[in-house]
Amino acid sequence: MTLIDDLIAACRALADAGLSPGSSGNASVRDGDIVYATRSGSSLRRVTSDDLAVIGLDGAHISGPPVTKEIGMHLAAYRARPDTGAVVHLHSCAATAVSCLDSGDADPIPAYTPYRIRLLGRVAVVPYAPPGSVALTMGVAERIAHAHVLLLANHGSLVRAEDAATAVDLCEELESAADLALALAGRRARTLDPASAWGSSE
C-alpha cells in the first residue's frame, strides 16, 4: 500500500468508528517534504485520492483540490517533529466535550488507567482560537513538540503519530479515555502515578 492508500484507509476507519461526524475532521500524511491532506469540507467516510491536496511543508499548494483550512496545524506538527508521519484532527464527541471543560492546571484527562498513561502520554490543551487561524496554528506549534495528543479548547483534538494506522489507534484511545473522564467527572476516583503505573520493568 502507498501512503495515500494508508491515509484513505485511516479516514474510513475514523468515520466507521463514529469519530468524524458529517464533513468534520481532517487528516494528512507526510512523505519527505510533501504532505497529502484531505480537501476542504470533505467527509472522511467518502475520501478518495481525488479529495487529497498535495502541499509543501512551507504551505505551498502543489496540486489537487483546495486543502482544509486547518492545514496550518498539520504543518506545525510536521515542522516541530520530523518523526511525525501522520496528523489527524477530529471533532469527536467525548474528546470535544472534555476540550470544553475548564481543567485549570490539572490534566484534562486524568491518569485513571495504565493504558491512558502509556498510549496517550501527556495530553496538552491549546487555548481557544478560531479554526484555521494563525493563532490556533501557533498554539499547536508551541505544544506539539512535547506531546503527541492535543485537545483544542472548545474545538476538538489533534493527534500526531509515526504513521496513519497508529494515528487512528491513538484517536480511538483518546476518545475512550475522554469517555471515561466524563463518566467519572465529579466523583471520587483513584488516579495512577505515571512513574509507577506499569510497575518495575525487571
C-alpha positions as CSV (number, residue, x, y, z in Angstrom):
1,M,0.0,0.0,0.0
2,T,1.1,3.6,-0.7
3,L,0.9,6.4,1.8
4,I,-2.1,7.7,0.0
5,D,-3.8,4.3,0.5
6,D,-2.9,4.4,4.1
7,L,-4.4,7.9,4.5
8,I,-7.6,6.9,2.8
9,A,-7.9,3.7,4.9
10,A,-7.3,5.8,8.1
11,C,-10.0,8.3,7.1
12,R,-12.5,5.4,6.5
13,A,-11.6,3.8,9.8
14,L,-12.1,7.0,11.8
15,A,-15.5,7.5,10.1
16,D,-16.5,3.9,10.7
17,A,-15.6,4.3,14.4
18,G,-18.0,7.3,14.6
19,L,-15.2,9.8,15.3
20,S,-15.8,12.0,12.3
21,P,-19.5,13.1,12.1
22,G,-20.6,14.6,8.8
23,S,-17.9,16.5,7.0
24,S,-15.9,17.3,10.1
25,G,-12.3,16.4,10.7
26,N,-9.2,16.3,8.5
27,A,-6.2,14.1,8.1
28,S,-2.8,14.1,6.4
29,V,0.4,12.1,5.9
30,R,3.9,13.2,5.1
31,D,6.3,11.9,2.5
32,G,9.5,13.8,2.9
33,D,8.9,17.5,2.1
34,I,5.4,16.7,0.7
35,V,2.1,16.4,2.6
36,Y,-1.0,14.8,1.4
37,A,-4.1,16.2,3.1
38,T,-7.8,16.0,2.9
39,R,-9.6,18.7,1.0
40,S,-11.7,21.5,2.5
41,G,-15.2,20.2,3.6
42,S,-14.6,16.6,2.7
43,S,-16.3,13.7,4.5
44,L,-13.7,11.3,5.8
45,R,-16.1,8.4,5.1
46,R,-16.1,9.2,1.4
47,V,-12.4,10.3,0.8
48,T,-10.8,9.2,-2.4
49,S,-7.4,10.1,-3.9
50,D,-9.2,12.9,-5.8
51,D,-10.0,14.5,-2.5
52,L,-6.4,14.8,-1.4
53,A,-4.4,18.0,-1.8
54,V,-0.6,18.0,-2.2
55,I,1.1,20.6,-0.1
56,G,4.7,21.5,0.6
57,L,6.0,21.8,4.2
58,D,6.1,25.5,3.5
59,G,2.4,25.6,2.9
60,A,2.6,26.0,-0.8
61,H,-0.3,24.3,-2.7
62,I,1.3,21.9,-5.3
63,S,-1.7,20.2,-6.8
64,G,-5.1,18.8,-6.1
65,P,-8.3,20.4,-4.7
66,P,-8.3,23.3,-2.1
67,V,-6.9,21.9,1.2
68,T,-8.6,22.1,4.5
69,K,-8.3,25.5,6.1
70,E,-6.8,23.8,9.2
71,I,-3.7,22.6,7.3
72,G,-1.6,25.0,9.4
73,M,-2.0,22.7,12.4
74,H,-0.8,19.7,10.4
75,L,2.2,21.6,9.1
76,A,3.1,22.9,12.5
77,A,3.3,19.3,13.8
78,Y,5.4,18.1,10.9
79,R,7.8,21.0,11.3
80,A,8.1,20.6,15.1
81,R,8.6,16.8,15.0
82,P,10.3,15.4,11.8
83,D,9.4,11.9,13.1
84,T,5.7,12.7,12.6
85,G,4.3,10.8,9.6
86,A,0.6,11.4,10.1
87,V,-1.7,14.0,11.7
88,V,-5.4,13.7,12.5
89,H,-7.8,16.5,13.7
90,L,-11.2,15.4,14.9
91,H,-14.4,16.8,16.5
92,S,-15.3,13.5,18.1
93,C,-17.9,13.8,20.8
94,A,-16.2,12.8,24.1
95,A,-12.8,14.4,23.3
96,T,-14.5,17.6,22.2
97,A,-16.7,17.6,25.4
98,V,-13.5,17.4,27.5
99,S,-12.0,20.2,25.5
100,C,-14.8,22.4,26.6
101,L,-14.2,21.8,30.3
102,D,-12.1,24.1,32.4
103,S,-9.5,21.8,33.9
104,G,-7.3,24.6,35.2
105,D,-3.7,23.3,35.7
106,A,-4.9,19.7,36.1
107,D,-4.6,17.1,33.4
108,P,-7.8,17.3,31.2
109,I,-7.9,13.5,31.0
110,P,-6.7,12.1,34.4
111,A,-4.5,9.1,34.5
112,Y,-7.2,6.6,35.6
113,T,-5.7,3.6,33.8
114,P,-2.2,2.5,32.9
115,Y,-3.2,2.4,29.2
116,R,-4.2,6.0,29.3
117,I,-0.6,6.8,30.6
118,R,1.3,4.5,28.2
119,L,-0.6,5.2,25.0
120,L,-1.5,8.9,25.3
121,G,1.3,10.3,27.4
122,R,1.0,13.9,28.3
123,V,-2.2,15.5,27.0
124,A,-1.8,19.2,26.4
125,V,-4.5,21.8,25.9
126,V,-4.3,24.5,23.3
127,P,-6.2,27.7,24.2
128,Y,-9.1,28.5,22.1
129,A,-8.6,30.3,18.8
130,P,-10.8,30.3,15.7
131,P,-10.5,27.3,13.4
132,G,-7.9,27.9,10.6
133,S,-6.5,30.9,12.4
134,V,-2.8,31.8,12.7
135,A,-3.3,31.9,16.5
136,L,-4.5,28.3,16.6
137,T,-1.6,27.2,14.4
138,M,0.8,29.0,16.8
139,G,-0.8,27.4,19.8
140,V,-0.4,23.9,18.3
141,A,3.2,24.7,17.3
142,E,4.1,25.7,20.9
143,R,2.8,22.4,22.4
144,I,3.1,19.7,19.8
145,A,6.8,19.2,20.2
146,H,6.2,17.9,23.8
147,A,3.0,15.9,23.3
148,H,1.5,13.7,20.6
149,V,-2.1,14.3,21.7
150,L,-3.6,17.8,22.0
151,L,-7.0,19.0,23.0
152,L,-8.0,22.2,21.2
153,A,-10.1,24.1,23.7
154,N,-13.8,24.2,22.7
155,H,-13.0,22.6,19.4
156,G,-11.7,19.0,19.3
157,S,-8.4,17.1,19.2
158,L,-5.2,16.8,17.2
159,V,-3.1,13.7,17.2
160,R,0.3,13.1,15.6
161,A,1.9,9.7,15.1
162,E,4.6,8.0,13.0
163,D,2.0,6.6,10.6
164,A,-1.7,6.8,9.7
165,A,-2.6,3.5,11.3
166,T,-1.1,4.5,14.6
167,A,-2.8,7.8,14.5
168,V,-6.1,6.0,14.2
169,D,-5.3,3.9,17.2
170,L,-4.4,7.0,19.2
171,C,-7.7,8.7,18.2
172,E,-9.7,5.7,19.4
173,E,-7.8,5.5,22.7
174,L,-8.2,9.3,23.2
175,E,-12.0,9.0,22.7
176,S,-12.2,6.1,25.1
177,A,-10.1,7.9,27.8
178,A,-12.3,11.0,27.3
179,D,-15.5,8.9,27.7
180,L,-14.1,7.5,31.0
181,A,-13.1,11.0,32.2
182,L,-16.6,12.3,31.6
183,A,-18.2,9.2,33.3
184,L,-16.1,9.8,36.4
185,A,-16.4,13.6,36.4
186,G,-17.4,14.9,39.9
187,R,-16.8,11.5,41.5
188,R,-14.1,10.5,43.9
189,A,-11.9,8.3,41.6
190,R,-8.4,7.0,42.0
191,T,-5.7,8.2,39.6
192,L,-2.3,6.5,39.0
193,D,1.2,7.8,39.3
194,P,2.6,7.8,35.8
195,A,6.0,6.8,37.0
196,S,4.9,3.6,38.7
197,A,1.6,2.7,36.8
198,W,3.3,-0.2,35.0
199,G,5.4,-1.4,37.9
200,S,9.0,-2.5,37.5
201,S,10.3,-3.4,34.1
202,E,12.5,-6.1,35.7
